[in-house]
Amino acid sequence: MIDSMLLIAHRGGSGEAPENTLTAFELAFRSQADGVEADVRLTADGVPVIIHDARLDRVARRPGRVSEMAYADLPELHVDSWRDLNFPSERPPRLDEVVRWSADNRVLLRLHCKGPEGEITNLVRLTTRVLWGVGDGAAPAEVMASSPAALSAVRVTHPGVRTGLVVSDRVTDPVSRAIAARAEWVHLPWAAITDAIVQRSHEASVAVDAWTVNDIATARAMDCLGVDSIETDFPVAIREAMNEAL
């Protein structure tokens, strides 16, 4: 049944609100999304911040890299005014702010750690420490990364944390990589997911997440394959379509 498949708001639902903002997370929460996905990067002064791109050009319409700026100097995000959306301007939220929001509202939070390969392990560890330091482990959260080594390292410091391996459609045998990383989830582009992948994942007690699913037909197809969750830019629209299908 499609109602058993989790609906996760991708970047808080970037098709319906400014991506990776507290406003977007609140909208997803009110639309009865089962959780939110957020991207984490490090600023020059070591602050984990919620932002997708390495550069500020698209999201803030100014040059510069997140990793080369102190958090206090990050600009407000551009809120896609071309969509005629009536949203206030916001600066990228800090990770600790989002974790506190997640813990207070008991919202599933999937944190996708992004950055250069050599820095991912440190960022994953820091993200995990924030989860337990700020949220006292109360935030229902999962740490995601494309690095199996980084996720395996978390098992040493925080063996109880849930982890998800992010895999591109170019990776052969994604299930084996997830198993080697001891991840609870494997996150795949929806077009790369097959019945065989879902079956093998479930046999290994690894759940399957599909991204990015932006129409109800694809959501139904993922449900038929037995996918455990989908990430979407349109949580409000997809939730409404799911409810109508029940």
C-alpha positions in Angstrom: 0.0 0.0 0.0 1.3 3.4 -0.9 0.5 4.8 2.5 3.2 2.6 4.1 6.0 4.2 2.0 7.6 7.1 3.7 7.4 10.6 2.1 10.5 12.6 2.6 10.7 16.3 1.7 13.8 16.7 -0.4 15.7 19.8 0.9 12.5 20.5 2.7 10.5 20.5 -0.5 12.4 22.7 -2.9 9.6 22.9 -5.4 7.2 24.5 -2.9 9.4 26.6 -0.6 13.0 27.9 -0.5 15.2 24.9 -0.3 17.0 23.9 2.9 15.4 26.6 5.1 13.4 26.3 8.3 10.4 27.7 6.4 10.6 24.8 4.0 11.0 22.3 6.8 7.9 23.7 8.6 5.9 23.6 5.4 6.8 19.9 4.9 5.9 19.2 8.5 2.5 20.8 8.2 1.9 18.9 4.9 2.3 15.7 6.8 5.6 14.6 5.2 7.1 11.8 7.1 10.5 13.5 7.3 12.8 16.1 5.7 16.1 15.7 3.9 18.7 18.5 4.4 22.3 19.0 3.1 25.2 19.8 5.4 28.4 21.6 4.6 31.2 23.2 6.6 32.0 26.9 6.6 35.5 28.2 6.8 35.2 28.6 10.5 34.0 25.0 11.0 30.2 25.6 11.4 28.0 22.9 10.0 25.4 24.7 7.9 22.4 23.6 5.9 23.0 24.3 2.2 23.2 22.2 -0.9 25.7 23.8 -3.3 29.4 24.2 -2.7 29.1 27.7 -4.3 26.7 30.5 -3.4 26.0 31.6 -7.0 22.6 29.8 -7.4 21.2 30.0 -3.9 22.4 33.5 -3.0 23.2 35.1 -6.4 26.7 36.1 -5.4 30.1 34.5 -6.0 32.0 32.6 -3.4 32.3 29.1 -1.8 30.7 28.1 1.5 33.9 26.5 2.6 35.8 29.8 2.2 33.4 32.0 4.2 32.8 32.3 7.9 29.2 31.5 8.9 28.6 35.1 10.1 29.5 36.3 6.5 27.1 34.0 4.7 24.5 36.0 2.8 20.7 35.6 2.8 19.4 33.0 0.3 17.7 34.0 -2.9 14.2 32.7 -2.6 13.3 32.1 -6.2 11.2 35.2 -6.7 10.6 34.2 -10.2 8.1 31.7 -8.9 6.1 34.5 -7.3 6.4 32.8 -3.9 5.8 35.0 -0.9 8.6 33.9 1.4 10.8 35.9 3.7 14.5 36.1 3.1 16.6 33.7 5.2 20.2 33.0 5.9 21.2 29.3 5.7 20.3 27.7 9.1 23.0 26.1 11.2 22.9 22.4 11.7 22.2 22.8 15.5 19.1 24.9 14.8 17.7 22.3 12.5 18.5 19.5 14.9 16.8 21.4 17.7 13.7 21.9 15.5 13.7 18.2 14.6 13.9 17.1 18.2 11.2 19.5 19.4 8.8 18.4 16.7 9.9 14.7 16.5 10.4 15.0 12.8 12.6 12.5 11.0 15.7 14.3 9.7 18.0 12.9 7.0 21.2 14.8 7.0 23.2 14.5 3.7 26.8 15.3 4.4 28.5 17.0 1.4 31.9 18.2 0.6 35.3 17.0 -0.8 36.0 13.3 -0.3 38.8 14.0 2.1 36.6 16.0 4.4 33.5 13.8 4.5 34.6 11.6 7.4 35.2 14.6 9.6 31.9 16.2 8.6 30.0 13.0 9.3 31.6 12.7 12.7 30.9 16.4 13.5 27.3 16.0 12.3 26.8 13.0 14.5 28.2 14.9 17.5 25.8 17.7 16.9 22.9 15.3 16.8 23.8 13.9 20.2 25.1 17.1 21.7 22.2 19.4 20.8 19.3 17.0 20.4 20.5 14.5 23.1 19.8 11.8 20.6 16.1 12.7 20.7 15.9 13.9 17.1 14.8 11.0 14.9 17.7 11.4 12.5 19.9 9.6 10.0 23.3 10.6 8.7 23.8 10.2 5.0 26.9 10.3 2.8 28.3 8.9 -0.4 31.5 7.6 1.5 31.2 4.1 2.9 34.4 4.7 4.9 32.8 7.8 6.6 29.7 5.9 7.6 31.7 3.0 8.9 33.7 5.4 11.0 30.5 6.5 12.7 29.9 3.0 13.9 33.0 3.3 16.1 32.0 6.6 17.8 28.2 6.3 17.8 27.2 2.7 17.1 23.5 3.4 17.6 23.2 6.1 14.9 21.3 5.2 11.7 23.2 5.8 8.5 22.3 5.8 4.8 24.7 5.4 1.9 24.0 7.7 -1.0 24.7 6.0 -4.3 24.7 7.3 -7.9 23.3 5.5 -10.9 26.8 4.8 -12.1 27.8 2.6 -9.1 27.7 -1.1 -9.7 26.3 -3.3 -7.0 25.0 -0.6 -4.7 23.6 -3.1 -2.2 27.0 -4.6 -1.5 28.4 -1.1 -0.9 25.7 -0.4 1.6 26.2 -3.7 3.4 30.0 -3.0 3.6 29.2 0.4 5.1 26.9 -1.2 7.6 24.2 1.3 6.5 20.5 0.9 7.3 19.5 2.6 4.1 20.7 2.8 0.5 19.7 6.0 -1.3 19.4 5.7 -5.1 18.1 7.7 -8.0 14.6 6.3 -8.6 15.3 5.4 -12.3 18.2 3.1 -11.1 16.0 1.1 -8.7 15.0 -2.4 -9.9 13.0 -5.2 -8.3 16.3 -7.1 -7.9 17.9 -4.3 -6.0 14.9 -3.9 -3.6 14.7 -7.7 -3.0 18.4 -8.0 -2.3 18.4 -5.0 -0.1 15.5 -6.2 2.0 17.1 -9.7 2.3 20.1 -7.9 3.8 17.9 -5.8 6.1 18.8 -2.6 4.2 15.9 -0.2 3.4 15.7 1.5 0.0 15.1 5.2 -0.6 14.3 6.7 -4.1 15.2 10.2 -5.1 13.9 12.5 -6.5 10.3 11.5 -7.1 8.2 14.4 -8.3 5.0 12.9 -9.7 2.4 10.4 -8.4 2.9 7.9 -11.2 6.5 7.5 -10.3 5.6 7.3 -6.6 3.2 4.5 -7.4 5.8 2.7 -9.4 8.3 2.9 -6.5 5.6 1.6 -4.2 5.0 -1.4 -6.5 8.7 -2.2 -6.3 8.5 -2.2 -2.5 10.6 0.9 -2.0 10.6 2.0 1.6 10.7 5.8 1.1 10.7 8.4 -1.6 12.2 11.9 -1.6 10.3 14.6 -3.4 10.6 18.3 -4.1 6.8 18.6 -3.9 5.7 17.0 -0.5 2.4 18.9 -0.4 1.3 17.9 -3.9 2.5 14.3 -3.5 0.9 13.9 -0.1 -2.4 15.2 -1.4 -2.2 12.8 -4.4 -1.4 9.9 -2.0 -4.3 10.7 0.2 -6.7 10.8 -2.8 -5.4 7.4 -3.9 -6.4 5.7 -0.6 
